Amino acid sequence: MSVHESGEMYLEAILVLSHQNPFVRSVDVGEYLGYSKPSVSRAMGILREENYVTVNRDGGLVLTEKGRTLAETIYERHTVLSKMLIGLGVSEDTAAADACRMEHVISDETFQAIKRHAATL
């Protein structure tokens, strides 16, 4: 089953936050994304059911291998697309916002072509 855009955003947030602190809680994800506790709780339940996230004994969120793979894919897309847009003269804030929307809908074929092109610059 595929994860919707919002699920991908949660996984990416957990990945980014885990780079800053290995102990990531639902409340941290909510603050990072600006979402309410009930929304985060519901999303974490769905992501647990789909085996993207587990919760350890202390309440910390841990990406499963499946969750980490998807989160890293989304994060790579965000990073490459942001850099590409900034290179085209788009402001950092606009590039980050646009990349966030694009990363969820761009095909793998198109992304790989952009990535190859960016490597030649």
MARSE-654650 format. One line per field, with one value per residue: residue in one letter; residue number from 1; z, y, x of N, C-alpha, C, O in turn. Coordinates in Angstrom, 2 decimals. Each point is the difference from the previous one (the first is absolute). Last residue first. Layout:
! residues N
res	A | ...
n	NUM | ...
nc3	Z | ...
nc2	Y | ...
nc1	X | ...
cac3	Z | ...
cac2	Y | ...
cac1	X | ...
cc3	Z | ...
cc2	Y | ...
cc1	X | ...
oc3	Z | ...
oc2	Y | ...
oc1	X | ...
END
This chain:
! residues 121
res	L | T | A | A | H | R | K | I | A | Q | F | T | E | D | S | I | V | H | E | M | R | C | A | D | A | A | A | T | D | E | S | V | G | L | G | I | L | M | K | S | L | V | T | H | R | E | Y | I | T | E | A | L | T | R | G | K | E | T | L | V | L | G | G | D | R | N | V | T | V | Y | N | E | E | R | L | I | G | M | A | R | S | V | S | P | K | S | Y | G | L | Y | E | G | V | D | V | S | R | V | F | P | N | Q | H | S | L | V | L | I | A | E | L | Y | M | E | G | S | E | H | V | S | M
n	121 | 120 | 119 | 118 | 117 | 116 | 115 | 114 | 113 | 112 | 111 | 110 | 109 | 108 | 107 | 106 | 105 | 104 | 103 | 102 | 101 | 100 | 99 | 98 | 97 | 96 | 95 | 94 | 93 | 92 | 91 | 90 | 89 | 88 | 87 | 86 | 85 | 84 | 83 | 82 | 81 | 80 | 79 | 78 | 77 | 76 | 75 | 74 | 73 | 72 | 71 | 70 | 69 | 68 | 67 | 66 | 65 | 64 | 63 | 62 | 61 | 60 | 59 | 58 | 57 | 56 | 55 | 54 | 53 | 52 | 51 | 50 | 49 | 48 | 47 | 46 | 45 | 44 | 43 | 42 | 41 | 40 | 39 | 38 | 37 | 36 | 35 | 34 | 33 | 32 | 31 | 30 | 29 | 28 | 27 | 26 | 25 | 24 | 23 | 22 | 21 | 20 | 19 | 18 | 17 | 16 | 15 | 14 | 13 | 12 | 11 | 10 | 9 | 8 | 7 | 6 | 5 | 4 | 3 | 2 | 1
nc3	-13.37 | -1.26 | 3.56 | -0.59 | -3.44 | 1.64 | 2.74 | -2.45 | -1.81 | 3.31 | 1.21 | -3.10 | 0.46 | 3.91 | 0.74 | 2.65 | 2.73 | 5.58 | 0.40 | -0.77 | 4.09 | 2.77 | -2.42 | 0.22 | 4.18 | 0.35 | -2.78 | 1.75 | 3.44 | -1.70 | -4.57 | -4.95 | -4.44 | -2.19 | 3.93 | 4.33 | -0.49 | 1.11 | 5.18 | 2.47 | -0.82 | 2.75 | 5.10 | 0.97 | -0.64 | 3.86 | 4.14 | -0.44 | 0.86 | 5.08 | 2.98 | -0.63 | 2.73 | 5.41 | 1.86 | 0.30 | 4.37 | 5.28 | 4.31 | 4.33 | 4.87 | 5.53 | 4.75 | 3.82 | -1.72 | -6.15 | -5.28 | -6.11 | -5.55 | -4.43 | -0.69 | 0.82 | 4.94 | 2.45 | -1.52 | 1.75 | 4.73 | 0.47 | -1.08 | 3.87 | 3.67 | -1.08 | 0.52 | 4.97 | 2.41 | -2.88 | -2.70 | -3.12 | -0.43 | 4.35 | 4.98 | 1.00 | 1.52 | 5.35 | 3.60 | 0.43 | 1.87 | 0.84 | 0.83 | -1.90 | -1.49 | -3.11 | -4.65 | -0.35 | -2.48 | -5.53 | -1.63 | 0.25 | -3.92 | -4.66 | -0.20 | -0.85 | -5.07 | -3.29 | 0.23 | -2.99 | -5.47 | -1.23 | -1.47 | -0.73 | -0.71
nc2	20.12 | -5.64 | -3.06 | 0.78 | -3.43 | -4.90 | -0.38 | -0.02 | -4.68 | -3.49 | 0.75 | -2.01 | -5.22 | -1.64 | 2.66 | 2.90 | 2.72 | 1.84 | 4.61 | 5.89 | 4.22 | 2.90 | 4.18 | 5.73 | 3.55 | 2.27 | 4.74 | 5.46 | 2.92 | 2.53 | 3.89 | 0.85 | -0.19 | -5.18 | -3.70 | -2.02 | -4.94 | -5.28 | -2.54 | -3.08 | -5.61 | -4.50 | -2.16 | -3.57 | -5.72 | -3.90 | -2.29 | -4.66 | -5.44 | -2.59 | -2.72 | -5.61 | -4.41 | -1.64 | -3.71 | -5.78 | -2.80 | 0.96 | 2.81 | 2.83 | 3.90 | -0.40 | 0.14 | -4.21 | -5.76 | -0.35 | -0.65 | 1.12 | -0.90 | -0.36 | -3.95 | 0.58 | 1.44 | 5.01 | 5.24 | 2.56 | 3.23 | 5.53 | 4.64 | 2.65 | 4.08 | 5.65 | 3.99 | 2.63 | 4.73 | 5.31 | 3.75 | 2.00 | -2.46 | -1.36 | -2.09 | -5.47 | -4.30 | -1.42 | -3.45 | -5.84 | -2.52 | -2.47 | 0.58 | -0.90 | 5.80 | 2.85 | -2.98 | -1.76 | 3.21 | -0.79 | -4.06 | 0.26 | 2.34 | -2.57 | -2.90 | 2.33 | 1.13 | -3.67 | -0.86 | 3.01 | -1.17 | -5.17 | -5.11 | -5.67 | -5.61
nc1	26.08 | -2.00 | -3.80 | -5.91 | -3.33 | -2.52 | -5.03 | -5.24 | -2.78 | -3.21 | -5.67 | -4.43 | -2.41 | -3.93 | -5.41 | -3.77 | -2.72 | 1.89 | 4.00 | -1.56 | -0.96 | 4.08 | 3.30 | -1.00 | 1.83 | 5.31 | 1.82 | -0.65 | 3.59 | 4.99 | 0.47 | 1.71 | 1.71 | 2.60 | 2.60 | -3.42 | -2.91 | 2.11 | 0.19 | -4.25 | -1.04 | 2.45 | -1.70 | -4.44 | -0.05 | 1.60 | -3.26 | -3.45 | 1.68 | 0.50 | -4.25 | -1.43 | 2.45 | -1.16 | -4.09 | 0.54 | 2.46 | -2.20 | -0.58 | -2.47 | -0.39 | -2.13 | -1.03 | 2.41 | 0.73 | 0.84 | -1.19 | 0.15 | -1.62 | -0.16 | -4.94 | -6.04 | -3.11 | 1.80 | -1.71 | -4.99 | -0.41 | 1.52 | -3.38 | -3.42 | 1.67 | 0.50 | -4.11 | -1.59 | 2.57 | 0.47 | 2.89 | 3.35 | 5.67 | 3.91 | -2.22 | -1.59 | 3.54 | 1.53 | -2.93 | 0.45 | 5.14 | 5.26 | 5.96 | 4.52 | 2.32 | 2.21 | -1.93 | -5.60 | -4.39 | -1.72 | -3.75 | -5.69 | -3.50 | -2.25 | -4.97 | -5.22 | -2.41 | -3.01 | -5.70 | -3.94 | -1.80 | -2.71 | 0.11 | -1.21 | 1.08
cac3	0.17 | -1.06 | 0.24 | 1.08 | -0.54 | -0.93 | 0.81 | 0.65 | -1.07 | -0.34 | 1.05 | -0.10 | -1.26 | 0.22 | -0.30 | -1.14 | -1.22 | 0.20 | 0.40 | -1.16 | -0.75 | 0.90 | 0.03 | -1.25 | -0.02 | 0.98 | -0.49 | -1.06 | 0.60 | 0.81 | 1.38 | 0.90 | 0.43 | -1.08 | -1.10 | 0.45 | -0.11 | -1.42 | -0.54 | 0.60 | -0.64 | -1.39 | -0.03 | 0.52 | -0.99 | -1.12 | 0.42 | 0.00 | -1.39 | -0.65 | 0.52 | -0.61 | -1.45 | -0.24 | 0.25 | -1.04 | -1.23 | -0.40 | -1.36 | -0.72 | -1.33 | -1.13 | -0.78 | 0.56 | 1.37 | 0.99 | 1.19 | 1.25 | 1.25 | -0.35 | 0.25 | -1.31 | -0.61 | 0.75 | -0.40 | -1.37 | 0.04 | 0.53 | -1.04 | -1.03 | 0.60 | 0.05 | -1.38 | -0.55 | 0.59 | 1.34 | 0.04 | 0.33 | -1.13 | -1.22 | 0.04 | -0.08 | -1.39 | -0.79 | 0.25 | -0.81 | 0.53 | -0.62 | 0.66 | -0.28 | 1.30 | 1.02 | -0.26 | 0.54 | 1.44 | 0.22 | -0.46 | 0.97 | 1.23 | -0.25 | -0.03 | 1.37 | 0.75 | -0.42 | 0.63 | 1.41 | 0.18 | -0.55 | 1.03 | -0.06 | 0.00
cac2	1.46 | 0.51 | -0.47 | 0.82 | 1.33 | -0.15 | -0.30 | 1.27 | 0.85 | -0.51 | 0.36 | 1.43 | 0.23 | -0.39 | -1.40 | -0.19 | -0.31 | -1.02 | -1.27 | -0.79 | -0.44 | -0.80 | -1.35 | -0.66 | -0.24 | -1.04 | -1.28 | -0.46 | -0.32 | -1.22 | 0.26 | 0.06 | 1.37 | 0.70 | 0.21 | 1.11 | 1.22 | 0.29 | 0.51 | 1.32 | 0.97 | 0.21 | 0.63 | 1.36 | 0.78 | 0.22 | 1.02 | 1.29 | 0.32 | 0.43 | 1.33 | 0.99 | 0.02 | 0.74 | 1.42 | 0.46 | 0.03 | -1.36 | -0.41 | -0.60 | -0.49 | 0.58 | 0.85 | 1.35 | -0.01 | -0.77 | 0.84 | -0.70 | 0.55 | 1.03 | -0.41 | -0.28 | -1.10 | -1.23 | -0.35 | -0.54 | -1.27 | -0.98 | -0.33 | -0.78 | -1.29 | -0.78 | -0.31 | -1.04 | -1.31 | -0.24 | -0.76 | 0.93 | 0.15 | 0.19 | 1.35 | 0.97 | -0.03 | 0.66 | 1.44 | 0.51 | -0.28 | 0.83 | -0.27 | -1.36 | -0.65 | 1.01 | 0.46 | -1.01 | 0.18 | 1.26 | -0.16 | -0.89 | 0.77 | 0.90 | -0.83 | -0.45 | 1.16 | 0.24 | -1.04 | 0.36 | 1.11 | 1.28 | 1.00 | 1.22 | 1.19
cac1	0.15 | 0.87 | 1.37 | 0.58 | 0.29 | 1.13 | 1.18 | 0.38 | 0.51 | 1.33 | 0.94 | 0.29 | 0.72 | 1.39 | 0.27 | 0.90 | -0.74 | -1.03 | 0.62 | 0.43 | -1.18 | -0.83 | 0.59 | -0.34 | -1.45 | -0.30 | 0.54 | -0.90 | -1.30 | 0.08 | 0.42 | -1.16 | -0.26 | -0.71 | 0.93 | 0.84 | -0.80 | -0.19 | 1.27 | 0.26 | -0.89 | 0.43 | 1.31 | -0.13 | -0.74 | 0.92 | 0.96 | -0.69 | -0.35 | 1.23 | 0.36 | -0.90 | 0.24 | 1.24 | -0.24 | -0.93 | 0.81 | 0.36 | -0.35 | 1.11 | -0.36 | 0.71 | -0.89 | 0.01 | -0.56 | 0.76 | 0.16 | -0.28 | 0.50 | 0.96 | 1.39 | 0.58 | -0.76 | 0.35 | 1.36 | -0.05 | -0.73 | 0.95 | 0.97 | -0.70 | -0.33 | 1.24 | 0.39 | -0.87 | 0.26 | -0.55 | -1.25 | -1.08 | -0.92 | 0.78 | 0.58 | -1.08 | -0.47 | 1.05 | -0.14 | -1.11 | -1.33 | -1.03 | -1.28 | -0.45 | -0.09 | 0.28 | 1.36 | 0.90 | 0.13 | 0.72 | 1.38 | 0.66 | 0.20 | 1.12 | 1.21 | 0.29 | 0.48 | 1.38 | 0.81 | 0.14 | 0.94 | -0.42 | -0.24 | 0.80 | -0.84
cc3	0.87 | 0.15 | -1.04 | 0.26 | 1.05 | -0.55 | -0.86 | 0.79 | 0.56 | -1.11 | -0.33 | 1.06 | -0.13 | -1.26 | 0.27 | -0.22 | -1.21 | -1.29 | 0.11 | 0.39 | -1.13 | -0.71 | 0.88 | -0.04 | -1.27 | -0.02 | 0.95 | -0.54 | -1.04 | 0.56 | 0.82 | 1.42 | 0.89 | 0.37 | -1.18 | -1.09 | 0.44 | -0.18 | -1.47 | -0.59 | 0.54 | -0.68 | -1.43 | -0.14 | 0.43 | -1.07 | -1.12 | 0.36 | -0.08 | -1.46 | -0.67 | 0.46 | -0.67 | -1.50 | -0.30 | 0.13 | -1.15 | -1.24 | -0.20 | -1.39 | -0.72 | -1.31 | -1.18 | -0.76 | 0.61 | 1.40 | 1.03 | 1.13 | 1.14 | 1.24 | -0.53 | 0.08 | -1.33 | -0.62 | 0.74 | -0.45 | -1.36 | 0.10 | 0.48 | -1.08 | -1.02 | 0.53 | -0.03 | -1.43 | -0.55 | 0.49 | 1.44 | 0.03 | 0.24 | -1.20 | -1.30 | -0.01 | -0.20 | -1.46 | -0.79 | 0.16 | -0.95 | 0.55 | -0.52 | 0.66 | -0.23 | 1.39 | 1.06 | -0.28 | 0.62 | 1.50 | 0.32 | -0.37 | 1.06 | 1.26 | -0.22 | 0.03 | 1.42 | 0.76 | -0.34 | 0.75 | 1.47 | 0.32 | -0.69 | 1.09 | 0.00
cc2	0.36 | 1.49 | 0.52 | -0.40 | 0.87 | 1.36 | -0.14 | -0.20 | 1.35 | 0.84 | -0.46 | 0.43 | 1.47 | 0.27 | -0.30 | -1.50 | -0.30 | -0.45 | -1.15 | -1.40 | -0.96 | -0.51 | -0.92 | -1.43 | -0.74 | -0.35 | -1.14 | -1.35 | -0.55 | -0.41 | -1.30 | 0.24 | 0.17 | 1.44 | 0.72 | 0.35 | 1.23 | 1.32 | 0.40 | 0.62 | 1.41 | 1.06 | 0.34 | 0.76 | 1.46 | 0.84 | 0.31 | 1.12 | 1.38 | 0.36 | 0.53 | 1.41 | 1.05 | 0.12 | 0.85 | 1.50 | 0.54 | 0.10 | -1.45 | -0.42 | -0.50 | -0.65 | 0.68 | 0.97 | 1.39 | 0.16 | -0.83 | 1.01 | -0.97 | 0.54 | 0.99 | -0.37 | -0.44 | -1.21 | -1.24 | -0.46 | -0.67 | -1.37 | -1.06 | -0.46 | -0.92 | -1.39 | -0.87 | -0.40 | -1.08 | -1.41 | -0.23 | -0.67 | 1.02 | 0.29 | 0.32 | 1.43 | 1.04 | 0.10 | 0.79 | 1.50 | 0.55 | -0.44 | 0.97 | -0.38 | -1.41 | -0.63 | 1.01 | 0.33 | -0.99 | 0.21 | 1.25 | -0.17 | -0.84 | 0.80 | 0.87 | -0.82 | -0.38 | 1.17 | 0.16 | -1.03 | 0.34 | 1.08 | 1.29 | 0.97 | 1.25
cc1	1.18 | 0.26 | 0.97 | 1.45 | 0.69 | 0.42 | 1.25 | 1.28 | 0.48 | 0.64 | 1.42 | 1.00 | 0.42 | 0.83 | 1.47 | 0.25 | 0.88 | -0.68 | -1.01 | 0.48 | 0.40 | -1.25 | -0.84 | 0.53 | -0.42 | -1.49 | -0.35 | 0.45 | -0.97 | -1.36 | -0.04 | 0.51 | -1.22 | -0.35 | -0.62 | 1.02 | 0.80 | -0.77 | -0.15 | 1.26 | 0.21 | -0.88 | 0.43 | 1.32 | -0.09 | -0.68 | 1.00 | 0.97 | -0.63 | -0.23 | 1.25 | 0.36 | -0.88 | 0.29 | 1.21 | -0.25 | -0.85 | 0.88 | 0.41 | -0.49 | 1.24 | -0.43 | 0.67 | -0.91 | -0.10 | -0.62 | 0.74 | 0.19 | -0.30 | 0.71 | 1.04 | 1.48 | 0.61 | -0.69 | 0.51 | 1.38 | -0.04 | -0.65 | 0.99 | 0.99 | -0.68 | -0.27 | 1.25 | 0.36 | -0.92 | 0.34 | -0.44 | -1.37 | -1.10 | -0.91 | 0.74 | 0.50 | -1.10 | -0.42 | 1.06 | -0.16 | -1.07 | -1.36 | -1.05 | -1.33 | -0.53 | 0.05 | 0.43 | 1.46 | 0.97 | 0.23 | 0.82 | 1.47 | 0.72 | 0.32 | 1.24 | 1.29 | 0.35 | 0.59 | 1.46 | 0.83 | 0.19 | 1.03 | -0.42 | -0.42 | 0.88
oc3	0.24 | -0.70 | 0.23 | 0.37 | -0.30 | -0.08 | 0.35 | -0.03 | -0.39 | 0.02 | 0.19 | -0.28 | -0.32 | 0.10 | -0.01 | 0.96 | -1.00 | -0.03 | -0.10 | -0.74 | -0.22 | 0.23 | -0.31 | -0.46 | 0.06 | 0.06 | -0.44 | -0.25 | 0.25 | -0.06 | -0.34 | 0.39 | 0.31 | -0.81 | -0.77 | -0.25 | -0.62 | -0.82 | -0.43 | -0.40 | -0.76 | -0.68 | -0.28 | -0.45 | -0.80 | -0.54 | -0.22 | -0.62 | -0.84 | -0.53 | -0.35 | -0.81 | -0.82 | -0.48 | -0.58 | -1.00 | -0.79 | -0.53 | 0.36 | -0.12 | -0.01 | -0.05 | -0.64 | 0.34 | 0.81 | 0.17 | 0.35 | -0.18 | 0.00 | -0.07 | -0.54 | -1.02 | -0.34 | -0.20 | -0.55 | -0.58 | -0.13 | -0.23 | -0.74 | -0.40 | -0.11 | -0.52 | -0.76 | -0.35 | -0.32 | -0.79 | 0.92 | -0.31 | -0.94 | -0.80 | -0.52 | -0.79 | -1.00 | -0.65 | -0.45 | -0.97 | -0.85 | -0.04 | 0.37 | -0.40 | -0.59 | 0.86 | 0.29 | 0.69 | 0.95 | 0.42 | 0.57 | 0.88 | 0.66 | 0.34 | 0.65 | 0.88 | 0.54 | 0.38 | 0.86 | 0.88 | 0.44 | 0.79 | -1.04 | 0.46 | 0.72
oc2	1.18 | 0.56 | 0.01 | 0.85 | 0.69 | 0.30 | 0.51 | 0.84 | 0.50 | 0.24 | 0.75 | 0.77 | 0.30 | 0.42 | 0.90 | -0.76 | -0.54 | -1.05 | -1.16 | -0.96 | -1.01 | -1.13 | -1.18 | -0.90 | -0.93 | -1.17 | -1.07 | -0.88 | -0.99 | -1.17 | -0.93 | -0.55 | 1.13 | 0.75 | 0.66 | 1.17 | 1.05 | 0.83 | 1.02 | 1.16 | 0.96 | 0.89 | 1.12 | 1.15 | 0.91 | 0.93 | 1.16 | 1.07 | 0.82 | 0.92 | 1.18 | 0.92 | 0.78 | 1.06 | 1.08 | 0.72 | 0.82 | 1.10 | -0.40 | -0.72 | 0.67 | -1.21 | 0.86 | 1.18 | 0.26 | 0.72 | -1.09 | 1.05 | -0.68 | 0.51 | -0.40 | -0.19 | -1.18 | -1.04 | -0.78 | -1.07 | -1.21 | -1.02 | -0.93 | -1.16 | -1.18 | -0.99 | -0.97 | -1.17 | -1.09 | -0.90 | 0.02 | 0.64 | 0.44 | 0.89 | 1.11 | 0.83 | 0.72 | 1.03 | 1.11 | 0.71 | 0.84 | -1.18 | 1.18 | -0.97 | -0.16 | 0.42 | 0.14 | -0.49 | 0.33 | 0.34 | -0.10 | 0.04 | 0.48 | 0.20 | -0.20 | 0.20 | 0.45 | -0.02 | -0.19 | 0.36 | 0.22 | -0.22 | 0.37 | 0.00 | 0.05
oc1	0.26 | 0.84 | 1.21 | 0.81 | 0.97 | 1.19 | 1.07 | 0.90 | 1.05 | 1.21 | 0.95 | 0.92 | 1.15 | 1.15 | 0.84 | 0.17 | -0.47 | -0.65 | 0.38 | -0.24 | -0.66 | -0.44 | -0.16 | -0.69 | -0.80 | -0.37 | -0.40 | -0.82 | -0.69 | -0.37 | -0.73 | 1.03 | -0.38 | -0.54 | 0.70 | 0.28 | -0.09 | 0.37 | 0.53 | 0.00 | -0.01 | 0.51 | 0.42 | 0.03 | 0.23 | 0.60 | 0.36 | -0.02 | 0.37 | 0.63 | 0.07 | 0.01 | 0.49 | 0.41 | -0.12 | -0.01 | 0.48 | 0.18 | 1.10 | -1.00 | 1.04 | -0.26 | -0.60 | -0.07 | -0.89 | -0.98 | -0.44 | 0.60 | -1.03 | 1.12 | 1.03 | 0.66 | -0.02 | 0.61 | 0.77 | 0.14 | 0.22 | 0.65 | 0.33 | -0.01 | 0.35 | 0.52 | 0.07 | -0.08 | 0.47 | 0.30 | 0.82 | -1.01 | -0.67 | 0.29 | -0.11 | -0.46 | -0.01 | 0.19 | -0.28 | -0.27 | 0.28 | -0.35 | 0.00 | -0.64 | -1.07 | 0.78 | 1.19 | 0.89 | 0.71 | 1.10 | 1.08 | 0.87 | 0.92 | 1.17 | 1.02 | 0.83 | 1.01 | 1.18 | 0.87 | 0.78 | 1.13 | 0.92 | 0.55 | -1.15 | 1.00
END
